[in-house]
């Protein structure tokens, strides 16, 4: 980099010598309207060749790309500038050729150097970003995001139409304000003054009306977009396998669903609105400003690349900090929701201070990131204002000179300055919207990543027989939890049969594999090896809703939803009559529970927190029975409900030929089972009735002795 800077300095010195030579040449030239311009272009071409040769000599025939761009700027900027002067010159003032002033000649290499520095250090900084960890195809992401607006095409077309009309009205407001100011001097007829006032009022009213319509339609489209995206994302999340939710915290997923979808929709929609509005307004204003004073317009345009450098640098830093803040917010939400949900555990272990310390540390971390962002924002605003102030002082000095020479009127100057500030604001808004959109690409990518994710489970089939026997067979099933340490298998080549119409019990120490068998049987996970058959068919061959209606689970920790009692009992069922619900209540001997809750429409509030553990299990049993399942899995429920209820439910299920699978630690509840399968360390150790296994004196016998 130092070599490049040194070569650049030599090139600038050599170019200065050429500029002095050019001045001597200009004195000798008879500059006509075209001949002088042709001469400037010819000298630019010759200078380009000379500087290229000089650059090759300095770099031994291998010039850096940055030096090549600097040479092109030094050679072509002056001819382009003179061409623009000729095109902008009024017909009454013919072009007289380039200035003979040496200061004007030296302005070209100075401007070229500034432009090269702006491009290399500022506008090309995004290449560093592309080489960083964020490897996103921004164009594809944004185009895909825009595709989700297709259902609202008419709304978007109407919004942009009102936007353009509003911008046109905005553009002419300062113009007519300047006219009115000039007319205040009293040198015009009263009718012309009233006409100018009417024009000003008309464009002001049009600006207000069209802007309001544009904003309202954009907000309506944004609300519809958020509704669609949240629905799609929620549907996709619900299709994922259970392992996906084991890897991704629920708080983080909720944050993606709510805040991220809101932000990506708001950012793209509102930024597109602002960028189009500001771009159109900038082009219109630039045209009017050039007509008013091209000299002042040139000074205004010098401000743009300087602000572009500052904005680009700020955007790069802001993108990184915004992602860190988003991660901190998700982490804080997880910590808070976890502590509130498990408040009883926190209270039992007197861990309030621990949870408070963890939450405060997370808050301090987020505060530190926000503080850094605030410092960067403050520094950026200060530097931006200093640049604007410097340019404004130069413009005031030039404006005074133009008024003194009679080339501009007071009203024209006022109109120009009324345009100048919005012009700068439009540029800032364009740069900010671009940076904000780029900083949101990470969020958009994550949301689309969830939308595109294919569940890592076998697709459910369409098998839904009218009659189901309920015979379950495990054939050499091996299963390892993805999150298991060191990949330790939970089940190792398990083979067993659960006979229909009978009660089978899974018994064994904790960690033996009982819950894993239940999880695989309910298709919450898929085995890595082997297969599980239901009536001779693999589980994934059955239709999803049919399968989970015919195979009901009463877990050791039943989950109830906020809502009425009937809603929780009928959850997931269609056309379930109240008579069927009452029949399940009778079977579960839960009439007392219903009387305590007054009726079936009683709201059990906040995930069942108003109910005792036994009442929650009772509702879970009713929810299983109302589905009329063929296979019922009772997972560690014997100690949670009344013994009379337990025996009543078992008798009803077995009398109807249902297959019952009981998972229990307490052996008294399984002594009457038709078959007991003893699992330990993920393997089937023994099978048989209670008496047969005791007579063997094996692992089951030892387990019984240890648990007494």
RARAJO-V43626 format. One record per residue. RES is the residue in one small letter. PHI is phi in whole degrees, -180 to 180 (NA if undefined). OMEGA is omega as a letter, one per 40 degrees, with the letter a starting at -180 (NA if undefined). D_CENTER is the distance of its C-alpha to the mean C-alpha in whole Angstrom. Layout:
BEGIN
[[RES | PHI | OMEGA | D_CENTER] [RES | PHI | OMEGA | D_CENTER]]
END
This chain:
BEGIN
[[x | NA | i | 37] [x | -64 | i | 41] [x | -63 | i | 43] [x | -63 | i | 40] [x | -64 | i | 41] [x | -64 | i | 45] [x | -63 | i | 45] [x | -62 | i | 43] [x | -64 | i | 45] [x | -61 | a | 48] [x | -64 | i | 47] [x | -64 | i | 47] [x | -63 | i | 50] [x | -66 | i | 52] [x | -66 | i | 50] [x | -61 | i | 51] [x | -61 | i | 55] [x | -64 | i | 54] [x | -64 | i | 53] [x | -63 | i | 57] [x | -64 | i | 58] [x | -63 | i | 56] [x | -61 | i | 58] [x | -63 | i | 61] [x | -68 | a | 61] [x | -65 | i | 60] [x | -63 | a | 63] [x | -83 | a | 65] [x | -77 | i | 63] [x | -94 | a | 64] [x | -81 | i | 60] [x | -93 | a | 60] [x | -63 | a | 58] [x | -113 | a | 56] [x | -61 | i | 58] [x | -62 | i | 57] [x | -68 | i | 53] [x | -64 | i | 54] [x | -65 | i | 56] [x | -64 | i | 53] [x | -66 | i | 51] [x | -65 | i | 53] [x | -66 | i | 53] [x | -62 | i | 50] [x | -66 | i | 50] [x | -64 | i | 53] [x | -64 | i | 51] [x | -63 | a | 48] [x | -65 | a | 50] [x | -64 | a | 52] [x | -67 | i | 49] [x | -65 | i | 48] [x | -64 | i | 51] [x | -64 | i | 51] [x | -65 | i | 47] [x | -63 | i | 48] [x | -67 | a | 51] [x | -71 | a | 49] [x | -107 | i | 47] [x | 58 | i | 49] [x | 83 | a | 48] [x | -127 | a | 44] [x | -69 | i | 43] [x | -67 | a | 39] [x | -62 | a | 37] [x | -66 | i | 36] [x | -69 | i | 40] [x | -64 | i | 40] [x | -68 | i | 38] [x | -64 | i | 40] [x | -62 | i | 43] [x | -62 | i | 41] [x | -65 | a | 40] [x | -61 | a | 44] [x | -85 | a | 46] [x | -103 | a | 44] [x | -65 | a | 43] [x | -65 | i | 46] [x | -60 | i | 47] [x | -63 | i | 44] [x | -63 | a | 44] [x | -66 | i | 48] [x | -63 | i | 47] [x | -63 | i | 45] [x | -61 | a | 48] [x | -66 | a | 50] [x | -70 | a | 47] [x | -89 | a | 47] [x | -68 | i | 50] [x | -63 | i | 52] [x | -59 | a | 55] [x | -75 | a | 58] [x | -121 | a | 57] [x | -63 | i | 57] [x | -67 | a | 55] [x | -111 | i | 57] [x | 96 | a | 56] [x | -68 | a | 54] [x | -69 | i | 55] [x | -88 | a | 57] [x | -72 | a | 56] [x | -62 | i | 55] [x | -62 | i | 52] [x | -67 | i | 50] [x | -69 | i | 51] [x | -74 | i | 49] [x | -65 | a | 46] [x | -63 | i | 45] [x | -65 | i | 45] [x | -66 | i | 43] [x | -65 | i | 40] [x | -63 | i | 40] [x | -63 | i | 39] [x | -60 | a | 37] [x | -63 | a | 35] [x | -66 | i | 35] [x | -64 | i | 34] [x | -58 | a | 31] [x | -67 | a | 30] [x | -72 | a | 30] [x | -93 | a | 29] [x | -107 | a | 26] [x | -73 | i | 25] [x | -95 | a | 25] [x | -68 | a | 23] [x | -67 | i | 20] [x | -68 | i | 22] [x | -64 | a | 22] [x | -65 | a | 18] [x | -69 | i | 19] [x | -84 | a | 21] [x | -83 | a | 19] [x | -68 | a | 17] [x | -86 | a | 14] [x | -108 | a | 15] [x | -115 | i | 13] [x | -86 | a | 15] [x | -62 | a | 13] [x | -64 | a | 15] [x | -65 | i | 15] [x | -62 | a | 11] [x | -68 | i | 12] [x | -65 | i | 15] [x | -67 | i | 13] [x | -62 | a | 11] [x | -67 | i | 14] [x | -62 | i | 16] [x | -72 | i | 14] [x | -87 | a | 16] [x | -55 | i | 20] [x | -61 | a | 21] [x | -109 | a | 21] [x | -58 | a | 23] [x | -63 | i | 26] [x | -62 | a | 24] [x | -67 | i | 22] [x | -61 | i | 25] [x | -63 | a | 27] [x | -64 | a | 24] [x | -70 | i | 25] [x | -64 | i | 28] [x | -64 | i | 29] [x | -61 | a | 26] [x | -66 | i | 29] [x | -62 | i | 32] [x | -64 | i | 31] [x | -66 | i | 30] [x | -59 | i | 34] [x | -64 | i | 35] [x | -59 | a | 33] [x | -64 | a | 35] [x | -89 | i | 38] [x | -62 | i | 38] [x | -62 | a | 39] [x | -62 | i | 42] [x | -74 | i | 44] [x | -62 | i | 44] [x | -63 | i | 45] [x | -63 | i | 48] [x | -62 | i | 49] [x | -63 | i | 49] [x | -64 | a | 52] [x | -73 | i | 53] [x | -66 | i | 54] [x | -73 | i | 57] [x | 86 | a | 59] [x | -92 | a | 60] [x | -130 | i | 59] [x | -73 | a | 60] [x | -63 | a | 58] [x | -64 | i | 57] [x | -67 | i | 55] [x | -64 | i | 53] [x | -64 | i | 53] [x | -64 | i | 51] [x | -65 | i | 49] [x | -61 | i | 48] [x | -64 | i | 47] [x | -63 | i | 45] [x | -63 | i | 43] [x | -65 | a | 43] [x | -65 | a | 42] [x | -70 | i | 39] [x | -66 | i | 38] [x | -65 | i | 38] [x | -62 | i | 36] [x | -61 | a | 33] [x | -66 | a | 33] [x | -66 | a | 33] [x | -66 | i | 31] [x | -66 | i | 28] [x | -63 | i | 28] [x | -64 | i | 28] [x | -61 | a | 25] [x | -64 | a | 23] [x | -64 | a | 24] [x | -68 | i | 23] [x | -63 | i | 20] [x | -65 | i | 19] [x | -64 | i | 20] [x | -64 | i | 18] [x | -65 | i | 15] [x | -62 | i | 16] [x | -66 | i | 17] [x | -64 | i | 14] [x | -60 | i | 12] [x | -62 | a | 15] [x | -67 | a | 15] [x | -65 | i | 11] [x | -65 | i | 12] [x | -64 | i | 15] [x | -64 | a | 14] [x | -67 | i | 12] [x | -64 | i | 14] [x | -63 | i | 17] [x | -65 | i | 16] [x | -63 | a | 15] [x | -67 | a | 19] [x | -84 | a | 20] [x | -74 | i | 19] [x | -71 | a | 22] [x | -62 | a | 23] [x | -60 | i | 23] [x | -60 | a | 19] [x | -77 | i | 19] [x | -69 | a | 21] [x | -81 | a | 19] [x | -111 | a | 16] [x | -66 | a | 17] [x | -63 | i | 17] [x | -64 | i | 15] [x | -66 | i | 12] [x | -65 | i | 12] [x | -63 | i | 12] [x | -65 | i | 10] [x | -63 | a | 7] [x | -67 | a | 9] [x | -90 | a | 10] [x | -70 | a | 8] [x | -69 | i | 4] [x | -64 | i | 6] [x | -60 | a | 8] [x | -69 | a | 7] [x | -66 | i | 5] [x | -67 | a | 9] [x | -65 | a | 10] [x | -65 | a | 10] [x | -67 | a | 11] [x | -66 | a | 13] [x | -71 | i | 15] [x | -69 | i | 15] [x | -63 | i | 16] [x | -59 | a | 19] [x | -67 | a | 19] [x | -67 | i | 20] [x | -65 | i | 22] [x | -60 | a | 24] [x | -69 | a | 25] [x | -67 | i | 25] [x | -62 | a | 28] [x | -64 | i | 29] [x | -63 | a | 30] [x | -63 | i | 32] [x | -64 | a | 34] [x | -64 | a | 34] [x | -62 | i | 35] [x | -63 | i | 38] [x | -67 | a | 39] [x | -64 | i | 39] [x | -64 | i | 41] [x | -66 | a | 44] [x | -73 | a | 44] [x | -165 | a | 45] [x | -72 | i | 43] [x | -66 | i | 44] [x | -67 | i | 42] [x | -63 | i | 39] [x | -63 | i | 40] [x | -65 | i | 39] [x | -63 | a | 36] [x | -71 | i | 35] [x | -66 | a | 35] [x | -66 | a | 33] [x | -62 | a | 30] [x | -64 | i | 30] [x | -65 | i | 30] [x | -67 | i | 28] [x | -64 | i | 25] [x | -61 | a | 26] [x | -61 | a | 25] [x | -66 | a | 22] [x | -65 | i | 21] [x | -64 | a | 22] [x | -65 | i | 20] [x | -62 | a | 17] [x | -62 | i | 17] [x | -71 | a | 18] [x | -65 | i | 15] [x | -60 | a | 12] [x | -64 | a | 14] [x | -70 | i | 14] [x | -64 | i | 11] [x | -66 | i | 10] [x | -65 | i | 13] [x | -63 | i | 13] [x | -62 | i | 10] [x | -65 | i | 11] [x | -64 | i | 15] [x | -63 | i | 13] [x | -63 | i | 13] [x | -65 | i | 16] [x | -62 | a | 18] [x | -65 | i | 17] [x | -64 | a | 18] [x | -62 | a | 21] [x | -67 | a | 22] [x | -65 | i | 22] [x | -66 | a | 24] [x | -66 | i | 26] [x | -69 | a | 27] [x | -66 | a | 27] [x | -104 | a | 29] [x | -62 | i | 31] [x | -66 | i | 34] [x | -64 | i | 34] [x | -59 | a | 33] [x | -67 | a | 36] [x | -64 | a | 39] [x | -94 | i | 38] [x | 50 | a | 38] [x | -108 | a | 35] [x | -60 | a | 33] [x | -66 | i | 34] [x | -65 | i | 32] [x | -65 | i | 29] [x | -64 | i | 29] [x | -65 | i | 30] [x | -62 | a | 26] [x | -68 | i | 24] [x | -65 | i | 26] [x | -64 | i | 25] [x | -66 | i | 22] [x | -65 | i | 22] [x | -64 | i | 24] [x | -63 | i | 21] [x | -67 | i | 19] [x | -63 | i | 21] [x | -64 | i | 22] [x | -66 | i | 19] [x | -64 | i | 19] [x | -64 | i | 23] [x | -59 | i | 22] [x | -63 | i | 19] [x | -65 | i | 22] [x | -64 | i | 25] [x | -61 | a | 23] [x | -64 | i | 22] [x | -64 | i | 26] [x | -62 | i | 27] [x | -62 | a | 25] [x | -63 | a | 26] [x | -64 | a | 30] [x | -66 | i | 30] [x | -63 | a | 29] [x | -70 | i | 32] [x | -65 | i | 34] [x | -62 | a | 34] [x | -63 | i | 34] [x | -65 | i | 37] [x | -61 | i | 39] [x | -65 | a | 38] [x | -65 | i | 39] [x | -63 | i | 42] [x | -63 | a | 43] [x | -67 | i | 43] [x | -63 | i | 45] [x | -64 | i | 48] [x | -68 | i | 47] [x | -63 | i | 47] [x | -61 | i | 51] [x | -64 | a | 52] [x | -68 | i | 51] [x | -68 | a | 53] [x | -63 | a | 56] [x | -82 | i | 56] [x | 79 | a | 56] [x | -81 | i | 53] [x | -135 | i | 51] [x | -98 | i | 51] [x | -63 | i | 50] [x | -62 | i | 48] [x | -66 | i | 47] [x | -63 | i | 46] [x | -62 | i | 44] [x | -60 | a | 42] [x | -62 | a | 41] [x | -70 | i | 40] [x | -67 | i | 38] [x | -83 | a | 36] [x | -63 | a | 35] [x | -66 | i | 33] [x | -59 | i | 31] [x | -62 | i | 31] [x | -65 | i | 30] [x | -64 | i | 27] [x | -63 | i | 26] [x | -63 | i | 25] [x | -61 | a | 24] [x | -67 | i | 21] [x | -63 | a | 21] [x | -65 | i | 20] [x | -65 | a | 18] [x | -63 | i | 16] [x | -63 | a | 16] [x | -64 | a | 15] [x | -66 | i | 12] [x | -65 | i | 11] [x | -64 | a | 11] [x | -71 | i | 10] [x | -89 | a | 6] [x | -61 | i | 7] [x | -61 | i | 6] [x | -66 | i | 2] [x | -61 | i | 4] [x | -62 | i | 7] [x | -66 | i | 6] [x | -64 | i | 5] [x | -66 | i | 8] [x | -61 | i | 10] [x | -68 | a | 11] [x | -64 | a | 12] [x | -89 | a | 14] [x | -69 | i | 15] [x | -95 | a | 19] [x | -59 | a | 21] [x | -87 | i | 23] [x | -146 | a | 26] [x | -71 | a | 29] [x | -70 | a | 28] [x | -67 | i | 31] [x | -88 | a | 34] [x | -120 | a | 36] [x | -72 | i | 39] [x | -149 | a | 40] [x | -67 | i | 44] [x | -67 | i | 46] [x | -118 | i | 47] [x | -129 | a | 46] [x | -75 | i | 48] [x | 99 | i | 46] [x | -87 | a | 47] [x | -117 | a | 44] [x | -131 | i | 45] [x | -96 | a | 43] [x | -119 | i | 44] [x | 49 | a | 43] [x | -83 | i | 40] [x | -121 | a | 38] [x | -145 | i | 35] [x | -130 | i | 33] [x | -66 | i | 30] [x | -58 | a | 27] [x | -92 | a | 27] [x | -66 | i | 30] [x | -67 | i | 32] [x | 62 | i | 34] [x | 65 | a | 33] [x | -69 | a | 36] [x | -71 | i | 36] [x | -83 | i | 37] [x | -131 | a | 39] [x | -126 | i | 41] [x | 49 | a | 43] [x | -79 | i | 44] [x | -129 | i | 46] [x | -161 | a | 47] [x | -130 | i | 48] [x | -109 | a | 47] [x | -80 | a | 50] [x | -72 | i | 50] [x | 72 | a | 51] [x | -129 | i | 52] [x | -103 | i | 50] [x | -116 | a | 49] [x | -117 | i | 48] [x | -100 | a | 45] [x | -129 | i | 47] [x | 160 | a | 46] [x | -68 | i | 45] [x | -61 | a | 42] [x | 83 | a | 39] [x | -78 | i | 42] [x | 121 | a | 39] [x | -65 | a | 40] [x | -65 | i | 37] [x | -65 | i | 35] [x | -62 | i | 38] [x | -65 | a | 37] [x | -62 | i | 33] [x | -69 | a | 34] [x | -65 | i | 36] [x | -89 | i | 33] [x | 64 | i | 31] [x | -74 | i | 29] [x | -135 | i | 29] [x | -116 | i | 31] [x | -69 | i | 34] [x | -77 | i | 34] [x | -138 | i | 37] [x | 80 | a | 40] [x | -152 | i | 39] [x | -119 | a | 40] [x | -113 | i | 42] [x | -121 | a | 42] [x | 54 | i | 46] [x | 83 | a | 46] [x | -113 | i | 42] [x | -65 | a | 39] [x | -60 | a | 36] [x | -74 | i | 34] [x | -76 | a | 36] [x | -82 | i | 36] [x | -64 | a | 34] [x | -58 | a | 31] [x | -67 | i | 32] [x | -61 | a | 36] [x | -61 | a | 36] [x | -78 | i | 34] [x | -83 | a | 36] [x | -83 | i | 39] [x | -125 | a | 38] [x | -104 | a | 38] [x | -124 | i | 37] [x | -116 | a | 38] [x | -84 | i | 36] [x | -73 | i | 37] [x | -131 | a | 34] [x | -65 | i | 34] [x | -103 | i | 31] [x | -116 | a | 31] [x | -97 | i | 29] [x | -65 | a | 29] [x | 151 | a | 31] [x | -77 | i | 35] [x | -62 | a | 37] [x | -66 | i | 38] [x | -60 | a | 34] [x | -70 | i | 34] [x | -71 | a | 37] [x | -89 | a | 36] [x | -52 | i | 32] [x | 87 | a | 31] [x | -98 | i | 34] [x | -116 | i | 36] [x | 56 | i | 39] [x | -89 | a | 40] [x | -80 | i | 43] [x | -68 | i | 44] [x | -65 | i | 47] [x | -67 | i | 45] [x | -64 | a | 44] [x | -64 | i | 47] [x | -64 | i | 48] [x | -66 | i | 46] [x | -65 | i | 46] [x | -63 | a | 50] [x | -63 | a | 50] [x | -84 | a | 48] [x | 50 | a | 50] [x | -113 | i | 47] [x | -63 | i | 49] [x | -64 | i | 50] [x | -63 | a | 46] [x | -64 | i | 46] [x | -66 | i | 48] [x | -68 | a | 47] [x | -91 | i | 44] [x | 76 | i | 46] [x | -157 | a | 44] [x | -74 | a | 41] [x | -93 | i | 39] [x | -66 | i | 39] [x | -79 | a | 36] [x | -85 | i | 35] [x | 61 | i | 33] [x | 46 | i | 30] [x | 57 | i | 30] [x | 76 | a | 33] [x | -69 | i | 34] [x | -80 | a | 37] [x | -100 | i | 39] [x | -76 | i | 41] [x | -62 | i | 40] [x | -64 | i | 43] [x | -67 | i | 42] [x | -64 | i | 38] [x | -67 | i | 40] [x | -64 | i | 42] [x | -64 | i | 39] [x | -63 | i | 38] [x | -66 | i | 41] [x | -61 | i | 42] [x | -62 | i | 38] [x | -74 | a | 39] [x | -68 | a | 43] [x | -67 | i | 42] [x | -84 | a | 40] [x | 53 | a | 43] [x | -77 | i | 42] [x | -93 | i | 44] [x | -124 | a | 43] [x | -122 | i | 42] [x | -110 | i | 41] [x | -108 | a | 42] [x | -102 | i | 40] [x | 55 | a | 42] [x | -105 | a | 42] [x | -65 | a | 46] [x | -85 | a | 46] [x | -100 | a | 44] [x | -121 | a | 46] [x | -64 | a | 50] [x | -60 | a | 52] [x | -64 | i | 53] [x | -64 | a | 50] [x | -58 | a | 49] [x | -67 | i | 53] [x | -64 | a | 52] [x | -66 | i | 49] [x | -63 | a | 50] [x | -62 | a | 53] [x | -65 | a | 52] [x | -65 | a | 49] [x | -71 | i | 52] [x | -66 | i | 55] [x | -95 | i | 52] [x | 76 | i | 52] [x | -79 | i | 48] [x | -89 | a | 47] [x | -118 | i | 46] [x | -117 | a | 44] [x | -111 | i | 45] [x | -113 | a | 43] [x | -150 | i | 45] [x | -94 | a | 46] [x | -79 | a | 49] [x | -77 | a | 52] [x | -62 | a | 54] [x | -77 | a | 51] [x | -119 | a | 52] [x | -63 | a | 55] [x | -95 | i | 56] [x | -68 | i | 53] [x | -69 | i | 55] [x | -149 | i | 53] [x | -118 | i | 51] [x | -113 | a | 49] [x | -96 | a | 49] [x | -110 | i | 46] [x | -150 | a | 46] [x | 54 | i | 43] [x | 78 | a | 42] [x | -131 | i | 45] [x | -81 | a | 47] [x | -91 | a | 50] [x | -149 | i | 53] [x | -139 | i | 53] [x | 148 | i | 56] [x | -80 | a | 57] [x | -59 | a | 57] [x | -67 | a | 61] [x | -64 | a | 61] [x | -71 | i | 58] [x | -65 | a | 60] [x | -66 | i | 63] [x | -67 | a | 61] [x | 71 | a | 61] [x | -95 | a | 58] [x | -65 | i | 54] [x | -64 | i | 54] [x | -61 | i | 57] [x | -63 | i | 56] [x | -64 | i | 53] [x | -64 | a | 55] [x | -66 | a | 57] [x | -75 | a | 55] [x | -94 | i | 53] [x | -76 | NA | 56]]
END
